[in-house]
Amino acid sequence: MKLTNGYLGVIAVIDAEKMLAKVEVQRPAAPVTTGWLFIETKNGFYQMPAVGDQIVCWMDEDFQTGIVMGAVANTYPYNDADTLGLKFPGVEIEINKQSGETKIKLTGKASLELEELSITGDLKLTGDAKITGDFTLTGDASVTGKVDATGIIKSLVDVQSATSKLNTHIHTSAAPGSPTTPPVPGT
C-alpha cells in the first residue's frame, strides 16, 4: 500500500472496536468520504477521535486506504509551552516539563489496583479516609478531632491523656473502701 496524499478532514464515522474511522475530505471538485482508515497510536496510548474532530490523514489516491495521523488543534489550553496535558471530560492531567510538577484532577470515582504502593515524601490528605484491613504507623501521629473505635485500642507501652497516664497514674482516697479522687495530675 502506497500512501501518497495528505489531507485535512473531519471524522465522519468511527468503529471504536476495530479502531477505524471514515473521514470526510473537502476537495475543490467535491467532498469525498474515505474508506475505513486506521487510527495512529502512540506507544500503547489509544484514543479514538470523535465524530466531528478535524484531523490530518494520509491516504492512497482512491481515498480508500490510509491512516488518521491525529487531531488538529487551533487552541492550546495552557499558558506556556512547558506544559504537557491530557484533557477528557472528568480527567485532567498536567505535567510541567521543566519542574516536573504534576497535577491530576479527576471528577467522580477512581480506583487504583496494584500490588504495592510506596510514597516517599509528605502526604497531605483532605477528606475522609477509610482503611479496610490492618495498617502499621511508624512514627508520631497527630489527630485534631475525635477518634472512634469499635474494637480494641492497644498500646504496648502506655496511654496518656493531657493530665495523666493510664498505667502509672494514682488516685487519693479519704479512707479504705471510699470513692477515690480523679487521677492526680502529672501522674
For each residue, the residues with C-beta under 8 A, 3 or more apart:
1: 60 65
2: 60
3: 58 59 60 65 66 67
4: 59 60 61
5: 58 59 60 61
6: 56 57 58
7: 23 25 56 57 58 59
8: 25 26 54 55 56 72
9: 23 24 25 26 34 54 55 56 57
10: 23 24 52 53 54 55
11: 14 21 22 23 24 49 50 51 52 53 55 68
12: 21 22 23 24 33 51
13: 21 22 51
14: 11 20 21 22 48 49 50 51
15: 18 19 20 21 36
16: 19 48
17:
18: 15 36
19: 15 16 38 39 41 46 48
20: 14 15 36 37 38 39
21: 11 12 13 14 15 36 37 39 48 49 68
22: 11 12 13 14 33 34 35 36 37
23: 7 9 10 11 12 33 34 37 55 57 68
24: 9 10 11 12 31 32 33 34
25: 7 8 9 31 32 33 34 57 63
26: 8 9 31
27: 30 31 32
28:
29:
30: 27
31: 24 25 26 27
32: 24 25 27 63
33: 12 22 23 24 25 63
34: 9 22 23 24 25 37 57 59 63 64 66
35: 22 63 64 65
36: 15 18 20 21 22
37: 20 21 22 23 34 57 59 65 66 67 68
38: 19 20 66 67 68
39: 19 20 21 48 49 67 68
40: 67 68 69 70
41: 19 44 45 46
42: 45
43:
44: 41
45: 41 42
46: 19 41
47:
48: 14 16 19 21 39
49: 11 14 21 39 53 55 68 71
50: 11 14 53
51: 11 12 13 14
52: 10 11
53: 10 11 49 50 71
54: 8 9 10 71 72
55: 8 9 10 11 23 49 68 69 70 71 72
56: 6 7 8 9 68 69 70 72
57: 6 7 9 23 25 34 37 66 67 68 69
58: 3 5 6 7 66 67 69
59: 3 4 5 7 34 37 62 63 64 65 66 67
60: 1 2 3 4 5 63 64 65 66
61: 4 5
62: 59 65
63: 25 32 33 34 35 59 60 66
64: 34 35 59 60
65: 1 3 35 37 59 60 62
66: 3 34 37 38 57 58 59 60 63
67: 3 37 38 39 40 57 58 59
68: 11 21 23 37 38 39 40 49 55 56 57
69: 40 55 56 57 58
70: 40 55 56
71: 49 53 54 55
72: 8 54 55 56
73: 76
74:
75:
76: 73
77: 85 87
78: 83 85 94
79: 83
80: 83
81:
82: 96 97 98
83: 78 79 80 94 95 96 97
84: 94 95 96 97
85: 77 78 92 93 94 95
86: 91 92 93
87: 77 91 92 93
88: 91 92
89:
90: 106 107 108
91: 86 87 88 105 106 107
92: 85 86 87 88 103 104 105 106
93: 85 86 87 102 103 104 105
94: 78 83 84 85 102 103
95: 83 84 85 100 101 102
96: 82 83 84 99 100 101 102
97: 82 83 84
98: 82
99: 96
100: 95 96
101: 95 96
102: 93 94 95 96
103: 92 93 94
104: 92 93
105: 91 92 93
106: 90 91 92 110
107: 90 91
108: 90
109:
110: 106
111:
112: 117
113:
114: 117
115:
116:
117: 112 114
118:
119: 123
120:
121:
122:
123: 119
124:
125: 129
126:
127:
128:
129: 125
130:
131: 135
132:
133:
134:
135: 131
136:
137: 141
138:
139:
140:
141: 137
142:
143: 147
144:
145:
146:
147: 143
148:
149: 152 153
150:
151:
152: 149
153: 149 159
154:
155: 158 159
156:
157:
158: 155 165 166 167 168
159: 153 155 165 166 167
160: 164 165 166
161: 164 165
162:
163: 183 185 186
164: 160 161 169 183 184 185 186 187
165: 158 159 160 161 168 169 187
166: 158 159 160 169
167: 158 159
168: 158 165 187
169: 164 165 166 183 184 187
170: 183 184 187
171: 180 181 182 183 184
172: 180 181 184
173: 176 178 179 180 181
174: 178
175: 178
176: 173
177:
178: 173 174 175
179: 173
180: 171 172 173
181: 171 172 173 184
182: 171
183: 163 164 169 170 171 187
184: 164 169 170 171 172 181 187
185: 163 164
186: 163 164
187: 164 165 168 169 170 183 184
